[in-house]
Amino acid sequence: MILVSACLVGINCKYSGGNNYNQKIFDLVKEGKAIPICPEQLGGLNTPRKPVELKVINGKRCAIDNEGNDLTENFERGALEVLNLAKNLNINKAILQPRSPSCGVNKIYSGNFDNKLVDGNGILAELLKQNGIDVLTPNEI
């Protein structure tokens, strides 16, 4: 079984209220090989919501929206929920939405809302990697 970002299967859970539909990922769910998850919704955030980027504040990585609100607790709570699901189901692979502050793999937005990408992982992607789960983007399958 594989975890996949819910937005990739057409669930409108993206911050803007839309999705990032990917037919290959949808087919994995349809075939019973994958489970869609949205860590931001699991963390208690609404859809739609303000855009969020990650930035370091006082040495801690924080999830801050474009109005300056700190949503780190929601992002961390949702990531822990996904990790618990992965552990309970012995899942060792995830396919996550690129650039997301939760799911981004290898590249995320800079934290300055300037549309620039920097090296790094989203909060969920980092937590899964730290726990031995292989994290990929849709382009890597």
Residue pairs with C-beta under 8 A, 6 or more apart in sequence:
1 33
1 34
1 35
1 89
1 90
1 91
2 28
2 33
2 34
2 35
2 91
2 93
2 94
2 95
3 34
3 35
3 37
3 82
3 85
3 86
3 91
3 93
3 94
3 95
3 96
3 128
3 133
4 25
4 28
4 29
4 34
4 35
4 36
4 37
4 94
4 95
4 96
5 20
5 25
5 36
5 37
5 38
5 95
5 96
5 97
5 100
5 103
6 13
6 36
6 37
6 38
6 41
7 13
7 14
7 18
7 19
7 20
7 21
7 38
7 97
8 19
8 20
8 21
8 22
8 25
8 26
8 36
8 95
8 97
8 138
9 19
9 21
9 22
9 25
9 26
9 29
9 36
10 19
10 21
10 26
11 19
11 36
11 38
12 18
12 19
12 47
13 19
13 38
13 40
13 41
13 47
14 20
14 47
14 48
15 40
15 47
15 48
15 49
15 50
15 51
15 52
16 48
17 47
17 48
20 97
22 138
24 138
24 141
25 34
25 95
25 138
25 141
28 34
28 95
29 35
29 36
34 95
35 85
35 89
35 91
37 82
37 85
38 78
39 75
39 78
39 79
39 81
39 82
39 102
39 103
39 123
39 124
40 47
40 49
40 74
40 75
40 78
40 102
41 47
41 78
42 77
42 78
42 81
42 82
43 73
43 74
43 75
43 76
43 77
43 78
43 79
43 81
44 74
44 77
44 78
45 71
45 74
45 78
49 65
50 65
50 66
50 67
50 69
51 65
51 66
51 113
52 63
52 64
52 65
52 66
52 71
52 75
52 101
53 63
53 64
53 66
53 101
53 108
53 109
53 110
53 111
53 112
53 113
54 61
54 62
54 63
54 64
54 101
54 108
54 109
54 111
54 120
54 122
54 123
55 61
55 62
55 64
55 111
55 112
56 62
56 111
57 64
60 72
61 72
61 123
62 70
62 72
63 70
63 71
63 72
63 74
63 75
63 101
63 123
64 70
64 71
64 72
64 111
65 71
66 113
75 101
75 102
75 123
75 124
76 123
78 102
78 124
79 102
79 123
79 124
79 127
79 128
80 127
82 124
82 127
82 128
83 124
83 127
83 128
83 131
85 91
86 92
86 94
86 128
86 131
86 133
87 131
91 133
92 132
92 133
92 134
93 133
93 134
93 135
93 136
94 125
94 128
94 133
94 134
94 135
94 136
95 136
95 137
95 138
95 140
95 141
96 102
96 103
96 104
96 105
96 122
96 124
96 125
96 135
96 136
96 137
97 103
97 104
97 137
97 138
98 104
98 105
98 107
98 137
98 138
98 139
99 107
99 108
99 109
99 117
100 108
100 122
101 108
101 109
101 122
101 123
102 122
102 123
102 124
102 125
103 122
103 124
103 125
104 120
104 121
104 122
104 125
105 121
105 122
105 125
105 135
105 136
105 137
106 119
106 120
106 121
106 137
107 117
107 118
107 119
107 120
108 117
108 118
108 120
108 121
108 122
109 115
109 116
109 117
109 118
110 116
110 117
110 118
111 118
121 129
121 135
125 135
128 135
129 135
